Amino acid sequence: MSIAIQQLVNGVKNNEHKSLSRSISLVENKHKRAKDLLEALDPSADVPVIGITGPPGAGKSSLLNELIAHCSSKGEKIAILAVDPSSPFNLGAILGDRIRLKEHFANPNIYIRSIASRGSLGGLSARTLEISDILRAAGFDWIFIETIGVGQSEIEIAALADCCVLVLVPESGDEIQTMKAGILEIADIIVVNKSDRPDADSFAANLEMMLHQRATGSPEIKLLKTSAIKPEGIDKLVDAITGQLARSAPKEKRLALLTRKALTIIAEEKMKTVDEQMLRHDLQMALQKKADFSLYRFMASWLKNKH
């Protein structure tokens, strides 16, 4: 291991924010030394990861602000990953940590990082798991991950987070009808935010009815009402998160997550031996030679010849 990587590892273990930022950049940008860094760290499975997801405009950032204020008032160390849409020009995060969560930016016990989704469809960056492992190794008490938004495909946060909070607003009624088949199932806690708005009570009642209609034996989902502006309901939300962490089976969930990540690492290692330009050339030749070209037959032959 190089001296520079060892210095980063030591800095991460000591919760030095500059080292954290440099380490995350190495991983996010797929630097060749990122592997050495990750291998040298020891992530703690005891640090809870809380996912905050929901449609745009639901007030996720405002609610997260209040959660952070509640936890930091106790002197706890908190890390926040805010996953933003990517710039189409440089793949960087369009929104930034200087815009959101700005009142906590100067707090030495709070580390805030915006990371770009870079085209990932699951509401997370492709490197969120590795980045969360870096934060787990840095001695934080809480790690909060805020996703871009929510949709049928955006369920990755459920696999990563120890507790997943789905944030909705009273105006989400029609949207819920298209979401309920899958998205409601990812949540451990559902929050009706902006609950001071009209129809909040009826919206919450409809949600409660939908939760009761779920299959027998489905995990319990807690439903709460909050107002991040007033603020109201934050204490109850923290209690619900703490209760969920005590009830969940982190070992089983972590095993499933590690298995999934192991498969990803295997796939990435295998892909290193694939010459994309050669594959493109071979595909072009096959397309020119055969009118009845089949990608599946081509790949079966191509993989056989490459091994």
Secondary structure by P-SEA (a helix, b strand, c coil): ccaaaaaaaaaaaaccaaaaaaaaaaaaacccaaaaaaaabbbbccbbbbbbbbccccaaaaaaaaaaaaaaaabbbbbbbbbbbbcccccccccccccccccccccccbbbbbbbccccccccccaaaaaaaaaaaccccbbbbbccccccccccccccccbbbbbbcccaaaaaaaccccccccccbbbbccccccaaaaaaaaaaaaaaaccccccbbbbbbbbcccccaaaaaaaaaaaaaaacaaaaaaaaaaaaaaaaaaaaaaaccccaaaaaaaaaaaaaccccccaaaaaaaaaaaac
